[in-house]
């Protein structure tokens, strides 16, 4: 039976751990946690930076060559392929086909915010290839029960071959909560600035009269059309209260969370947002929407607050109440932190992940012994 120290894993992620968005951040957390336990992990960027699309093909070819080399020198290495929709699916079709033809141990980790919709938009011939890709993987990891149903019913993967892994984040440690601040509450948004993440209605909410007379500031941290949203904020008279620093690394994100009081993510679609889990881990009052697997992470009124998708008036009311009501904010903070420790810690995630890796290796070893 392989020990944890005998496990070697190669992750395939568009943008790598630094520029891969929420997927890259999760991969980075896994690698950093695993290194402290001696597990061998490596990360392959299968796309390169978004601003250099010409490098994508070369990176994909290099990934296939690395996989081929691993099959020779490390046949028990696990190839952990992280997949989303759109271009990610096409790249991972190539990688999964290479893994099958080489006989590599491999799994697919689905992170998409609405893969059923993405799949429905594909032509019939491509859908057949996608079903074969998912059905041929040794395991498929999904973020929640909705995606489990999609992979089983739409893609035809046996239910026993699908495992649900909710995302996770490292424990930032407990801290003393400050319910009274001279400069008011800090509202934090983490993620790509976009319509899908609900940034237009967030700005509209922050500009509503219910928040005008209260003491708060907001930080919207993430990449995307930052300048366009800065212009929108200025047009709403929010330039002095809302800052948009762009994409931030792990250290800067933690510093922001440590200074914040409220985490807001009014998304239209998600798998399971890393930002929501960052909010729980830091003991922030989380305001989000009932999308993806969020209802598997948030209990309304206890570990967070749900607002309807696209409803800036309801969002403004929820934010105004939390800015004003220190006691409610503290209640949510305490329960969010406790919920994170019980359900979303890195330690629990890595135990589950390493158990899965060992089971996959043992399965291949049994097949090899009887083949």
N, C-alpha and C positions, 0 to 999 in steps of 0.2 A: 504494500500500500504506500503510495507516495506521501511524504510529509510535506508540510507547508514549505519547508526550505527546498524541497525538490521540485516545486512548481515554477515553471517559467512561462511567462505570458507576454505576447506582443499585442498591443492595442493599435487599432487602425481608426484614425479620427481625422476628419477634415479640419485643417487648421492646427492640428496638434493640441497640446494641453494649454498653450498660451492664447491662441486666437481661435479656438474652436467653440467659443460661446459657452453656454451652459454645459454642453457635452464635454468640451475640453477641460472645463473647470472640474467636473466630476472625475474625469480620467486623472487629472493632476492630483486630486485628493486621494484616489485609489493608489496611485504610484507612490506618493509620499508616505502614506500609511503602511503600505506593503514593504517599503524599503527598510523601515524600522524593525520589521519582523524577518527580514532576510529573504523574502520572496522576490524572484527576478522578474521585473516588469520593464518593458520598453515601449515607447510610443512612436508610431509612424504617422507623419502628416501625409494624408493621401490627396490633399488639394493644394496646399500652400495658402498664402494670404489672399483674401478676396480681391485685393487690388492688383494681383499678378496672376490672372487666370491662365496665362500662357505656360506657367510652370506645372499646371495640374497634370497633364499627361505624363510628363517626365517623373513626377512624384508617384503617380500610379504605377508606372513601369518599375520604378525602384522598389515599391512595396511588394510587387509580385516576385521580383528577384530575391528580396529578403525572405519571403515565404518559401521560395524554392530552396534557398540555402539552408533555412531552418529544417526543412524536411530531411536534408542530408545529415546535418551535424546535430540536430536536436529534435528528433522525431516526436517526442512527447511534449514539445512546446504547444501551448494553447494559443490560438489566434482569435482574439476577441475583437470582432468587427462591429463598430458602432455605426448605426444606420439611421438616417432620417429620410424625408421625402425629397422630391425634386432631384437636383444633380447628385446628391448623396447616394440615392438609390442606384443610379447608373454606375457610379464608381464601385459601389459595393457588389453589384452584379458581377463585375470583372473579378474582384477579389474573392468572392464566394465561389465562383467557377474555378478559379485557380486552386483554392483550398480543396474543393471536391476532387479535382483531377489529380492533385498531388497526394491525396489521402491524409490531409492535415486535420488535426482536431480543431474544430472551430465552432464558434457560437455567434449568433447575431443578437445585438443589443439595440432594440428599437426605442428611439427617443422622440419620435415625431409628435407634433401637436394634433394632427388629424390624418393619420395614415390611411384610414378608410377612404377619405375624400381624395387623397393623392392617388391611391390605387384605382379609384373609379375613373379618373381622368386619363389613365393609361390605355393605349390600344390593346385589343385582345391578345395579340401575339406577345406583348410585353407582360401582360398579366400572367400568362402561362409560365414565362421565365421567372417571374417573381414568386409564384407559388412553388416552383421547383427549388428556388434558392432558399426560401424559408423552410420548406419541407425537408430539405437535405441537410440542414444544419444539425449539429449534435444537440444543441439547445437553443432556445430563443428566450431572451430576457425582455420583459415589458415593464412599463412603469406603473401600471395599475390595471384594474379589472376591465375597464373599457377596452384597453389595448389587448388584453388577454382574449376577450371575445372576438375582436377584429382578427387577430392572428389565427384563432381557431376556426371561426366560421367563414371568414372571407378568404384566408390564405390556406386553409386546409391543414394546419399543423395540429398534430395530436395534442390533446390537452395535457397529457403527461410530459410532453416535451417543452412546455411553456412554463416559465417561472416568473413570478412577480417580484421585482426588486424596486421598492420605492427608492428614490434618490436619497442621498445623504450628504452631510457636510461635517467638517471637523468641529470638535467642541471648542468654542472660543473661551470657555471658562465662565464661571458665574461672575457677576459684577453687581455692585450696589446700584439700584435703580434710583434715579433722581426724578421724583414726581413734580417737583417745583423748580422751574428754571426761569431766570430773569428774562431770557430772550425767547421764552415760549418753547413749544414743542417743535422737534425736527421731524419732518416727513421725508422718507427716503423711498425712491424708486430705483430698482436695479434691473437692468435688462436692455435689450436693443430698443432704441427709441423708434417706435413704429406704431401704425394703426392697430396691428394685431395685438400688441401689448397694451393698447388702450391709452396711449399717451395723449391723443387729441382730447378725449373726454376728461383725462386727468387735469390737463391745463384748463379746460372749461370749468371743471369743478373748483379748482383753486381760485379761479376768477369770480366765483359766485358771491353774492352779498353775504351769505351765511358765514363765510370765512373772512370777509373783508375786515371786520373789526376785531378779529382775534389775533393772538400773538403766536406766530409760527414762521418757519422757513422751510423750504423744500429743496432737496437735492435729487436731480434726475440723472443718474449715472449710467452710461451705456453708449455704444456706438450707434451708427445709423445717420440719418440726415439731421445732425445736431444743430447746424446753423439754421435750418428751416424751423425747427421747433423753438430755437431761441427767438427767432423773429415772431413766432406766434405768441410766445410768452410776453414779449415786449408789447405787442399789440393789445394784449389783455391787461396791461399795466402791472405785470408780474416780474419785471426785470430785476427789481430790487429785492425780491423775496425768493425767487427761484434761480438756482444755479444748475448748469449742465456741464460737468467737467469732462464728458466723453468717457471712453472705455477705461476702466481701472483694473489693475492687477489684484491679486489675492490680498496682498498686504493693505493696499489702499481701501479695498472693499471692507475689510475687517475694521479698519479705523473708522470708516463712515458708519458702519453698523454700531460700533461702540458709542458713537455720539448721538445716534438717532433714538427716536421714541416710537415712531410708527413706520411700518413697512407697507407700502401700497403697491399693488400690482393688478390693475383692472383689465386683465387680458380677455381677449375674445376667444382664444384657443391656446391650450397648453397640453403637454404631457403631464409632467409634474415639475413645476418651476423650481429651479435651484434657489431663486430669490426668496420664495416663500419659506423654504427650509432654513435659509440664512436668517430670516426674521425670527423663526421659532427658536433657533439655536441661541440667538443673541437676546432672547426674551423681549422682542418687540411686539407691539400690538399690530397684528397683521390684518390688512384689509385687502381682500381679493375677490375673485369671481368663482362661481361653481362650474369650472371647466376642467377637462382632463381628469386627473386623479386628485384634484384638490380636496374633494369631499372625503377622501381617504386619509387626508392629513390635517384637516381643519374641522373642528366642531364649532358651529356658529354660536357666538356668544360666550364661548369658554376658552378656546384656543385661537380664536380669530373672529373676523367679521366678514360675512359675504354681502356683496352688493350685486344687483343685476348687471349683466353685460350691457355696456353702452349707455348706461343711465347716469349722466354726469350730476343730475340733481341728487339722486340717492347717494352717490359717491361723496358729494360735497357735504351732505348731512352727516354721513358716517364719520368723515374726517373732522368736521367741526365738533361733533360730539366728543371724539377722542382727544382733540386738542383742548377742549374745555374741561372734560371730566377726568381729573387725575386718578380717581379711585377706579374707574372702569379701565383706564389704561394700565394701571398697576395689576388689576385682576387678570387681564389678558396676558400681560407680561409674565406673571408667575406661572400661569397654566401653560403658556406656550413653551416656556423653558422646560418645565416638567415633562411635557408631551414629547419634546425633542429628545430628552435623555432616555425616555422609555421606548421610543419608536424609531428614531432616525440617527442614532449615533454611528460614527465610523466603525467602532469596535463590533457592533452587531452586524453591520453591513459586511465587513471583511470576513467575519466568521461564516456568514451565509455564502459569500462569494467563493471562499476557499473550499468550502464543502462541495460546491458545485464543480469547481475545477477538479478536485480529487475524483469525484464521481465520473466525470468525463474521461479522465485518464484511465481509470480502472476499467471503464467500459471498452475503451480502445484496446487495452491490454488483454482483456478477455477475448475480444473478437480476434486479435492477432494470434492468441494461443490456440484457438479452436479452428482458425482458418487455414 
